[in-house]
Amino acid sequence: MACFILVHGAWHDARCWELVAPLLVAAGHRVRTPDLPGHGNSKLPPTRSTLKAYVEHIGAEIDAAGEPVVLIGHSMGGMVVTAVAAAQPHQLLHLVYLCGYLPRNGDSVFALIARNRGHEPLTAIELALQMSDDKRSCHIADDAIVPLFYGEAEPAVAATARQRFAPQGSLPLAAELDYDEAALATVPCSYIVCTRDRVIPAHHQRRMLATAPHCRALELASDHSPFYSHPAALAALLLHGIRA
């Protein structure tokens, strides 16, 4: 049995795992679903959240678990788990990216979006992104949230998720990551490509995977939020991934 730590992505909080976590627990595992600083129940305003604070918070969660963990990062959470895994490799059983940003040294989320796109037209997430006047936070155009993030979820589930969708601090998205690549390469790693993703298109996910030969590719026929749209399939893949 293992301890899973599930790290949410931008604009979300720990509640996004509410359909998946019970399935992992039912399989006999322990699960921790922390809110990143500036999200959910955190008292820190999103405009003051930083990537460093994210990394320190998840590092502390691993310490508090008191055992080696399976660390999972969704979307922007991929940046967080990369830094944590490189800093605490001996505390990880497995590292999993769920349609997550898989950075190289010096990357930020904004830089990865631009590099993954290359000379292609602007992606749907770029077109929908709205910065606050002071540039300290960003949101997604209201009419784009459900189609981009929850297009395959049941309408009631998508409606609840839409209500929870919150502003995202921009500092964590602009911060450049600096981590120990050699240490990261020692951690068993899987990447779940969500093949119908409209936020990070599948071919962009595969472009990042091509830079990480230590990371095994898995696939899930899903949109960007399989924890809402396909929770059973996601849980089964996570359980398979750590056994394989």
HELIX and SHEET records of a PDB file:
HELIX    1   1 ALA A   14  TRP A   17  5                                   4    
HELIX    2   2 ALA A   21  ALA A   26  1                                   6    
HELIX    3   3 PRO A   46  ARG A   48  5                                   3    
HELIX    4   4 LEU A   51  ALA A   65  1                                  15    
HELIX    5   5 GLY A   77  ALA A   87  1                                  11    
HELIX    6   6 PRO A   89  GLN A   91  5                                   3    
HELIX    7   7 VAL A  109  ARG A  117  1                                   9    
HELIX    8   8 ALA A  124  ALA A  128  1                                   5    
HELIX    9   9 ASP A  142  PHE A  149  1                                   8    
HELIX   10  10 PRO A  155  ARG A  164  1                                  10    
HELIX   11  11 LEU A  171  ALA A  174  1                                   4    
HELIX   12  12 GLU A  181  LEU A  184  1                                   4    
HELIX   13  13 ALA A  202  LEU A  209  1                                   8    
HELIX   14  14 PRO A  226  SER A  229  1                                   4    
HELIX   15  15 PRO A  231  ARG A  243  1                                  13    
SHEET    1   A 6 ARG A  30  ARG A  32  0                                        
SHEET    2   A 6 CYS A   3  VAL A   7  1                                        
SHEET    3   A 6 VAL A  69  HIS A  74  1                                        
SHEET    4   A 6 LEU A  92  LEU A  98  1                                        
SHEET    5   A 6 CYS A 189  CYS A 194  1                                        
SHEET    6   A 6 CYS A 215  LEU A 220  1                                        
SHEET    1   B 3 LEU A 129  MET A 131  0                                        
SHEET    2   B 3 SER A 137  ILE A 140 -1                                        
SHEET    3   B 3 GLN A 168  GLY A 169 -1                                        
END                                                                             
